[in-house]
Amino acid sequence: MSENNCLCGCCAAKTPQYQVPTDDELTLAELPIGSSGRVVKIKPELRGRKKFADVGLVAGSELKVEAYAPFGGLMRVRVMESSMALHCADAENIVMKRSAEE
């Protein structure tokens, strides 16, 4: 097995990090309250990716930011017809494209 294809994860630090390529894309943590957008990419650094996929938070889904916790630890977003809370640190790993109607 080559060095870049190891299964233990030791090469993860050597892989380039995803960079947001354009000005109209931002992370979910950067969206203000009341804004909505479409998920462009979920970075591999996001912990619990399957948990978020189970509730519909996948590339292509539409999200709306409903609220931020008073001390900045959590945020509440609307995914499809349900509302969920997630850590702002996790939201930094979700790349969004702002909706055109805003």
Protein Blocks (a to p, Z undefined) as FASTA:
>chain_A
ZZklccnopmmmmpccdddfbfkbccfklpcghiacddfbdcfklghklmmmmnopaghi
acddfbdcfkopaccddehjbccdddfklmmmpccdddfkZZ
